[in-house]
Amino acid sequence: MPLTLTQANAIIAVAFAKARAMNIKPLAVVVLDESGHVKSAQREDGASMFRVDIATGKAWAAVGMGASSRTLLGRAKENPQFFGALAATAQGKFLPQTGAVLIKDASGNILGAAGASGGTGDEDEAACIAGVEAAGLTHG
């Protein structure tokens, strides 16, 4: 079953609530489907103009490589030339920075990815995880 708009919007709503509870800067949260297409994207009042692009790049990298952006950041440190080539190939849409997680169903199938930007990478990731779990899905 593919990721639904209702699920994507629920992920974003809860991610925003988590960010407010953590008292972090205003976020943008982007949810992509399994093909890297935007399912839903929102930017909180006061979030900078770059936030949506950064959140998209984190989520796009995660879904494209089938791993959380935290994992990709570690891999990028080990193989910077390859990850530089990926970023160039993706025309700048590929951001291997902590703050995005895969969205999976109960069987482990990848449905998409959620990425956030506004806090630290850890804060962005925590907001995404909260949203994914609240939508009844798993993250990776």
N, C-alpha and C positions, 0 to 999 in steps of 0.2 A: 504494500500500500504506500503510495507516495506521500511525502510531506504535504500537509494541507495548509491553506492560508490561515485557518483558525489556529492550528498548532504554531505556525510561525509568529502570528500576532501574540499568542499567549507567551511564547518564549521571550519576546521583546518586552511585553508588559511586566513580566516577573523580573527580567534582567534590570529594568529601570527601577523597580521596587527594591531590589537587592542593592543597587547602587545608592539609592536614597538612604537605605538602612545603614550602609557602610559610610555614608557621608563623603562620597567622592565627587569629583567634578562631573558636570553634565556629560552624558554619554551619547554616542550613536551606536546603535545595534543593528546589524544586518544579518538576515537569514537567507541563505542560498539553498537551492535545491541540489540534488545529486549531480546535476550537470553544470553547476556553478552559476545558474541564473538567479537573479534576485527574486525571492518569494515575498519578502517584506523588509522594509528599511525605515527606521525612524531616528530622528535626532532630537534630543531633549533641548528645551529652551536653554540658551546660553552655551551650548556646545559649539566649538569652533567649526569653521567651514571645512576643515580637513578631516573631521571625524568620520564621516560616512565613507570617504575614500579609503581611509586607513582600516576601518572595520571590514570593508569589503575585501581589501587585499589580504587581510589575515584569514578571513573565512575562505576566500578563493584558493589560497595556498593550501589550507587544510583539506578542503574537499578535493582539490586537484591531486594532492599527494596521498590522500587517505590516512592522514595523521593529524593530531592536534598541532596547533602552531607552536606550542611549547616544545614538542618533539622535533618539529622542523627547525626551530632555532638551534637546538643542539646539533642536529645534522649539518646545518649551515656552517657552524663553527668548525666542524670537522672537514668540510669540503666546500670552502668558500668559492672556488672557481665554478663548480657545478651550479651552486645556488645563485651565483651572479649571472650565469648563463640562463637559468630558469627565469629570473627576473627580467632579463632582456628579452627573452623569447615571449614572455607574457606581456610585454609592452608596459611594464611597470605595475601590473595588477597583482603580482605575486609578492606577498610580504610575510616572510617567515619570522614573525615576532609573536611572543606570547600574548594571548588574548582572544583566541578562537578555538572552538572545539567541534569535533564531528558530532552530528546528530544521527543516532542509530535507533532502529526499532528493537524490539525484544529479542529478535533472532540475530542481532548484530549487523544487519544490513545497513549500509550507509544511506541515509535519506537526504543529507545535506550537511551544512555547517552553519554555526552561529559565530559571529565575530563582533567584538566591541572595541571602542576606542574612547578614551577620555580619562581613565584612571591609569594606574600602573598596569603592566601586563598581567600581574597576578590578580589585581582587582577586576580588570576586564574579563579575565577568564572565569573568575568566581561568579560574576554576574551572568555570564553565558551558561555556566553549569547550572545555576539556580533556575534559569529559564527553561532549559532543556528538561531538567528533572521534573519541574512543575507541569510541563506539558505531557508527562507520562512517557517520556522517551529516555534513552540513555545517551551518554556522551563518550567520546574517546579522543 
